Amino acid sequence: MSHPQHQFRAFIDDGPHAGETLSLSPDDDGQAPKRIVLADPAHRPGLGDRTENSPGQRESGGSTAYELQDTDLDAGLWIYRRTGR
């Protein structure tokens, strides 16, 4: 029997995507991803597109990495902040 895959609501706290909320798929363990990489707004292929890199995928110069820092379970949010690179 397969388990339904739920989405995580991520809030981006800083960086080029500050204030944005997006949906993330769980990692292989069913948890919120510890790290995500998003294309910077000026480098997106199209308006409204978001790029979520898979673990191990190489970052380009037009992207920003974020790490899971906190949760707000009352709001159902996982909070990500830009990494120090």
Steps between C-alpha positions, in 0.01 A plus 500: 500500500649833401490801728367829362774756445422827668655833415686726741430873504835677504540864599816668368625737770775690316695531176357561152183303585436665841135485600402236244311183588526193281415130510775240529487126453632288788848353482561124473428460874168684476637807679528862392822544299788630714635706208345647187645698211286753312575690182544869573207712377708677234611160361167316489406350165150651516286712726368307797728199438682357800793263474554248778828315454535139604756410767842488340399705197761763419412862572548762231601861561136604472369304799482528876518215752275498806508276808215396724536706818172485688136396489179681583268206553205724589526659154609173335823658371857376473733803508806516276787750512778568253820303559835670548650326190 
